[in-house]
Amino acid sequence: MSASTTTLTRQEFPRGLETQNYATELIRATEDVLSQGLTLLFELEDATYSKTAGAPFHASIGGHYRHVLEHFESLTKRVRAGEINYDARERNLRLQSEVTYASIVTCDVLRALKRYSAETLSRNCKVINSVGYGASQPVSMDSNIGRELAYCIGHAIHHYAIIRLVCHELGVRVSAEFGVAPSTLKHRAAAAS
């Protein structure tokens, strides 16, 4: 994929009659992903949520869930400013150690997203994010709110896949679709028929 294609893709947002349907589907997908997180939280106690699994994970459910939520918060808290800085996350330790607090923050994000319209999702924004491991500066990219919401959804699903592995290590059961991409679920369903 060329750099110009990547830039174009980050800036595109459906126009015309399909805009409202796209916005509705994007918000619904976000609600689905965050609801999966809430369902998991309702099954956990603080000790399990914050427990660090052994090798090869060396991670906790809470650490990954915090990371997911803080990306959504980066978006919802900076929509009006039009500049999303994923590097400036709070990294709130309460969010990765307290199930009730994580549930409240998840509900806060869901409430903020309920106010989003097709117009909100089509707004242009700047995105700041570190992309290199060296001493390079964060990059600033042109995007739009809808594209960044789609990014947060995909990002959440990938972290949910890691959470799924940590849950298995800790003996916590999760639903069959938790941490599995929607396209994978559709492919599996089609292959089974």
N, C-alpha and C positions, 0 to 999 in steps of 0.2 A: 504494500500500500504506500503510495507516495505521500510526501508531506502535504501537498496541496489537497489531496483527497482527505487526509485526516482533518485538516483545518476546515474544509467544506462540511464534512460530516458533523463536526462539533457545533457548527453554526446553523445547520438546517433544523427547521421545525415545520411540520406540515402546515399548509395554508389552506384557506377556503373552507368548504363544507366539512372536511374531515378533521379540522382543527379541534372542535369540541369533543368529538369521539376519541381522538388521540389523548386529549387532556384527561378525559374521564378514565380511560384505560390506564394511563400512567399513574394517576392518583390511586386507582383501585389496586394496581400492582404494588404500589408503595404500602398501602394499607395491609395488603396480604402479607408482605414480607415482615412488616413490623408486628402484625398480629401473630405470626409464627414465633417471633421473639418473645412476645408477651406470654404465649402459651407455654413456652419453655420456662420462662421466669416463674410462672405460677406453680410449676412443679419442683422448684428448687428452694433450698434454704441457703442462707448467707454462706455457711461453711462450705457447701458444695460449689456454689457459684464462684467463690473466690479461691478455691483450692487449686494449687498449681499441680498439674499432672506431671508425671515423670517423663523420662526420655522416651521417645524423641521429641515430645511436644514442648515441655518446659513452659507451659502456658496455662491460663485459666479460662474458663467459660466467660467469667466477668471481664477479663482483659480484652478478649476479642469482641464481646458485646459492647463494651465501652467504646472501643475503636469504631465500631459500626455506627453507634448512636451519635458519636461526636462528628462524624462526617455529615449525617443528616442535620445535626444542629448547626454546623458550619454553613450549610445552605439556608436553613430556615431563619437563622438569626441575621443573615446578611442579604436577604432578598432585596430589601428596599435600597440598601447601599449599592447594590449591583456589583459587588466585589466579593467573591468567595475565596477565602484563604484556608485551604485544608491543612496547611502547616501550623496555623495558629490555633489548633484545637486546645481545649483546656486541659485535657488529660486528667480528669477528675477522678481521684482514687475512690471516692464514695460510689461513683458510677460503676466501678468494677468490683466492689466488695459488698454492696447492699442491694439485695433484690428489690425491696420496696422502692428504694430511690430510683433504681434503673427502670422500674415499671412506671413510676410517675413521669420520668423524663420521656419515656417512650410515648406515653399518652399525651404529653405536651407537644411532642413532634407531630403526632397524629392530628391533634387539634389545629396546629398551625397549618398543616397541609390541607385540611378541610376548607380553608379559606382561599386556596389557590384556584384560579380560573385558567381558561385557555390563554387569556391575556397575560396573566402572571407567568405562565410557563413559556410564553414566547418572548419574554423580555431578554434582551442581551445582557451579558455580564462579563466581567473579567474573572478569571480563575487563576489563583496563585498556588503553586504546588512544586515541591522539590521532586525532580525526576532523576537526578544523578546521585551516585554515591560519593563522588569526589567533593571537593570544596566549592563546587559550583553554586551559584545563586539560584534561588527558586525561579521558575519561569512563570511568565504571565501569558495567558492565552485568552482569546476571544471565545465565548461560548454563549449559551442561553440557559435559563433556569430549567426548562424541560430536559435538555440534554444532561445537565448536572444531576437532576433527579434520577434520570435513567442510570447514570453512572453510580449514584449512591445505592440504587437497587441491586445492580450487578455486583458491586463491591460487597454489599451485605450478604448476598447469596454465597459468594466465595468465602467470606469469613464464617458464615454458618457451616460451610463444609468442614472447616477446621474445628469449629465448635462441636460439630457432630463427632469428629474423631476424639476430641477431648472427652465428650460425654461418654463415648464407648469405653474409654480408658477408666473413667470414674464410675461406670456402672449406671449411667443415667440413660433412660430410653428416650428417643426422639421419634417424631413421625417419619414416615417413609419419604416424604417430600422435603423435609428439612435439609437445607444445604444442597439441594439439587436444582439445577437451572430449569426453568420452565420448558425450554426447548428440548432438554434431555428427557423430561417427563413425557412430553408429547411424542418424542421419538420412541421411547419405550412402549407407550401405549399403542402406537401404530405398528410396531414390530410384533407386539403380542396379539394383534388381531388378525 
